[in-house]
């Protein structure tokens, strides 16, 4: 059995000491705390493997402690100790995140069984969480075989661990969010990545959502900036942030402090800031819609992500990736990419970049209307359209006949000499 760090939270000193002795005798490290407030304050700097807490306590009871732990985003199992009349409340606590409850008086062996079971479930949960994060980190990779994408991946890996903020520039759908997650995954930072959509910030009431608040009992409720403690704060679409809110972000960048509503003092935060923008920030500065000092605070490193039209050879690679992703999600075979699909991939402009390509791949997997070949509206005059269709048809038949021009000519119903002339004239690879 692995030794665990277990807190016993109870205002009854005799019961707390007795329970500490029982837990210690079972091979664990037991720490007694005299109430919910003491436990709430202690967990800010030390997180145990398990909390055994009495339900009824003055100041902050077991339910309040549970709510404080969950509000702080701390993932530690809580088992409540209840009197007979508190069973209904204990059941409600389980619905709100408690792992179990024990009704007093309880059998010592039964308590240790509950402790062992809860610790085992906690270890399994932690391992699953690590595996999910590892899978997510593996997925947080920019796909592409071109030199441009290889250079971007190299740049991300080189700056990931450096203490610099980053701006990711590029059109919508070029993978800025994926690049941000890749930076975080490669950074080695222990904290999470927290995303704020700057275009969706409300005109009012955003302070508590971003910076947190302190309630009447002195309990801190973290905002989205505080949730990134030890990790990465991703400011998506920062070019859409209202001008009157930009000074708040500037203060955060300058001081690395937040002031939760109702707090008496600012709080230090350890985070790395990554921002994304679809518009040219220098152009917005010239227009007076983006602060110059904010730009220079953010721009430790700038990385530009190219649109699909500039990395055309990567389009089939990305399309295959999205097909595989969609097929796995829906439990169906990966569909075959036929000749018409490949031509459409090459000819389409992809104004929506990877977003549009991904949706097209998912429609292909699901067999929905709006397939890839339908994304290309005919262009040019009738002669150009007929020539393009003729070239596509010749390529399709050649592929079907594995480059055998005699068989392809027979299937098309034209002389082999005529087919060869068309192949040469239109530059078709046979």
N, C-alpha and C positions, 0 to 999 in steps of 0.2 A: 504494500500500500504506500502511495506517495504522501509524504507529509504536506499538510496544507496550512495556510495562515488563516485562522478563523477568528472573527470578532464576535464577542458575546455582548450584546447591548441590553442592559437592564438596570433600572433604577433601584432594584432590590439588591443590596450589596451581598447578602448571604447567598441568595439564589445565583447571582452572577459568579461569585467565587466558587461555588459548588460546581457550576456548569463548566467553568474554566478548568477545574481539576479533572473533571470527566473527559473533556476534550484533550487535555494534555496527556492523560493516561492512555488515550487511544493513539498517541504518537503524533499529534498535531501541535502547532503553535497556537496557543489561545491568548487573546488579548481582550481584557474586560474594559468596557466603556460604560459610564454611568447614565447614559441617556441618548436620545436621538440627536440632540444638538451637538453633543461631543462627537458622535459618530459622523454626522454630516460635516463637521469642521475637519475631522481627521482624514476623511476620504478624499479631501482636496489634494493631499500630498502623498497618500498611501492607499492602495487598493488591495483589499484582502481577497482570498479565494472564495470566502463564504461569510455571510452575516447571519447570525442567529439573533433575532431581536424580539423582545417582549412587545406585545401589541399596545398595551396600556402603559403609558409613561407620561409624566408631566412635561410641559414645554413642547417637545416634538415627539409624538407617539410613533409606533412602528409603521403605521400607514403613511405618516408624514415623511418618515425617513425613507421609505420605499419610493415615494414620489420625488423626493429630493435627489436620490441616487439616479432614478430614471431620467429626470429632467436634465441632470448634468451629463447624460449620455454615457454613464459608467455601467459597464456590462458585468455586474457581479451578482451571483445568485443570493436571494434573500429568503430565509425561512422564518416564519413568524411563530411565536409562542403565545397561545391564547388561553383565556379562561373559557369555561363552558358557555357563558352567555355571549362570547365574541365570535363564535363559529361563523355566523352569517357574514360578519365583517371580514373575517379571514378569507372566506370564499371570494368576496369582492376583491380582496387584495390580490388573490391569485389571478383574477381576471385582469388586474392592472399590472401584473408582471412578477408577483412573488412566485417562487418555485414550489413552496409547500407550506403547511402549517402543522403545528403539533398542539393538541389540546392538553392542558394541564389537568390533573397530574399525568405525566407521561412516564413510560418505562425507559430506563437508561439504555437498554439494548436497542429498543425501537428508535430512540433518538439517534444513536450512532449509526443505525441502518439508514435512516433518512439522510444523515450527514454524508455517509459514503455514497449513497445513490445520487445525491445532489452534486457532490464533487465530481463523480464520474460523468454525469450528464453535462456538467460545466466544462470538463476537459474535452468531451466530444464536441460540444458546441464551439469551443475555442479552436479546435483542430479543423472543423468544417469551415469556420470563418477564415482561418489561414489558407485553406485550400481554395476557397472562393476568391480570396484576394489574390492568390497566386495565379489563378485562372484569369482573373480580371486584368492583372498586370501583364500576363502573356498576351491578352487580347488588345491591350493598349499599345499597339504597334501600328505605325503608319505603313500601309502595304504599298509596294511598288518596286520595280526592278530597275528603273531608270537611274542614271547618275545623279539627277536632281534629288530624287527621294532618298537615295543612299547617303547623299551629303547632308540632307536634313536630319536623318536618323543619327548620323555621326555627330552632328552639331548638338542635338538634344542630349546624347549620351555624354558629351564632353562638358556641358554646362549644368547637367542635372544636379550634381552635388555641390555646385558653387553657390555661395550666399548672395546671389544676384536675383533681382526681379526681372521678369521677361514679358515682352509684348509679342504676341502672335498675330501676324497680319495676313489677310487673305480674304477672298470672296466667300460668300456664304456657301457652305458645303465643301470647303477645302480641307477639313479635318482639324480645325483649330482646337476643338474640345478634346479630340483624340491626342493631339500633340501635348495638351496640358496634362492629361492623365498619364501619358508616357513620361513626361518630365517628372511628375510626382512619383510614379512607380520606380524610376531609375534614381531618384534622389536619395533614397535610403532614409527619408524622414519618417519617424514613427507615427506621427499623427495622421489623420484622414485628409482627404481633399474635400473642401466645401465650396460649392458653386453658388455664385450670386449672379442672376441675370439682370444686368444694369438697365436693360430696356424695360423691365417689368417692375421697377421700383415704384411704389405708390407716391403720390404727392405729399402725403402726410402719414404719420403713424409707422414709419419705417424704422425709427430709431431703435425700438425694442427688438424688432425682428433682426436687425443687423448686429446691434451691440449688446443686446440682452437687457435684463432688468433685475432689480433687487426688490423683492416683495416686502410687505409689512413686517414679516418675521425675520428679515435679514437674509433670506435665502436667495442665492443668485440663480437666475434662469438664463442660461447661455443663449446668445444670439448666433447667427450664422458665422460671424467673424470669429467669435470665441470657439465655435465648434471646430475650427481649423487649427486649434492650438497644437503646435508641434508638427503641423503638416503644411498643406498648401491651400491658399485662398485663390480660387479661380474667378476672376471678374470677367464674365462673358459679356460681349457687346459693350465694352466700356465706351465706345464712341457714341452710344445711345444714352449715356448717363446724363440726366438733366444738369445744366450748368450750376444751379443753386445747390446741388448735392455734392458737387465735386470738392468743395473745401473740406467736407467731412472725411473723404477718402485721402485727401492730401495730408491731413493731420495724422491719420493712421499710418501713412507711409513715412512721415517724418519722425514720429514718436514711437511707433510700434506699441501704442497703448490704445485701449478702448475705455469709454466711460459709460457703463450700463446705466440705464435710467434708474434713479434712486440711489445710486452708489455714492459714497462719500469721497472716494478716491479713485483715480484711474487705475486700470489693471494692465500689467505688462502682458503682451502676447508674443509668442514665438511662432512666426509663420513666414512662409515664402509666398510672394504674390506673383501670380501669372495673370495677365490680362489678354483679351482678344479684341480685335477690331476689324470690321469689314471696310471701313472708310479710312482714307488717308488722314491720320491725326494731324499732320502738319497743315493740311488743307483746312481742317476744322479749326485749328488755332488761328489761321489767317481770317477765317470767317467770324471768329469770336465766340464759337460754340464749344471750345475745349480749352482748358487752362494750360498755358505753356509750362508753368512750374509743375503741374501734375504730370505732364508728358515726360519731362526730364527726370522726375522722380521715378517714374515707372520704367523708363527705357534703359535698364541696365544692359539688356541684350534684346535685339529685335530679330525675329525670324519670320521670313515671308514664305507662305505656303502657296504653291502654284495651282492655278485652275487646271482642270482635266485637259483642256485643249492644248496646254503647254507640255503635257506629259502623256501624249496620245498613246505611246506604246504600253503605258501602265493601265489603260482602260480595260483591256481584256483580262488582265491580272486581277484588277479590282472587281470586275464583273463576276469572275469565277469565285472569288472570295465571298462575295455577297450571295451568290447562288448556294454555295456550301453552307453558309451561315443560315440562310432561310430554310433550306432543306432539313438541316439538323434541328432547327426550332420546331418545324412542323412534322418531323418524323416521316419524310417522304424522300424518294431517291432524288439525287441531283439531276436536273433535266439536262438533256443534250443541247449543246450550243451548235446550231446549224449554220449553214452558209449565210442565210439571210440575216441572222443575228449578228454575225461577225461584220457583215457589210454595214448594218445599221450602227454598230458600235463605232466603226471608223468614220461614218459620214455625219453622225449627229454632233451638234455643237455643245451639248450638255451645259446649258446655262445654269442649271441647278447643281452642277458638279457632282460630288459623291452622293449627296442626298438624293438627287434625281436618279443616278445610276443604281443606288441601293433599292429605291422603290421599284424601279424597272425590273431588277432581278427578283425581288419578292413577288411581283405580279407574275413573272414567268413561272416561278415555283408553284404559285397557287392557281395557275391557269386562268387568271383574270383577264378581262378586256384591257386594252392598253398595253399590249405586249411590246417588246423591244422594237419590232419592225414597224409598229404603228407610230413610233415617236418621230419618224422621218417623213415630213410632208414633202411631196415632190417639188423640186425647184428647177428653174430654167425653162426654156421653150420646149415645144413638143419634140423637136429633133434631139435636143440634149437628153430629155427624159427617155426617149426611145433608145438612144445609144447607151445610156447608163443601165437601163433595164437589160439590154442585149448583152452587155459586158457581164452583168451580174448573173444572167442565165447561163452564159458560156462558162463562167467560173464554177457555177454550181454543178453543171454537168461534168466538167473536167474533174472536179473533186470526186464526184460520184464514180467516174470511170478511172480514178486514180491516175490521171494524166495521159491516158491512152486516147490520142486525138482521133484515131480511126473509129473507135467505139463511140466517142463523144459526137463525131460528125454524123454517124449513123443514127444516134439517138435524137440529134437535133434535126435530122432530115435534110442536111446540106452536104455538098461535096467537101472532102477533106481539105482540098486546096483552098476553098472559100473560108473554111474554119481557120486554117493557118493564117490566112491573110488578115482576118478579123483579130486573131490573137496578137499578131505583130503590130497591127495598126493601133490597137487600144492598150498595148503594153501589158497584156494579161500574162501572168506567170503560169505556165503549164507544168 
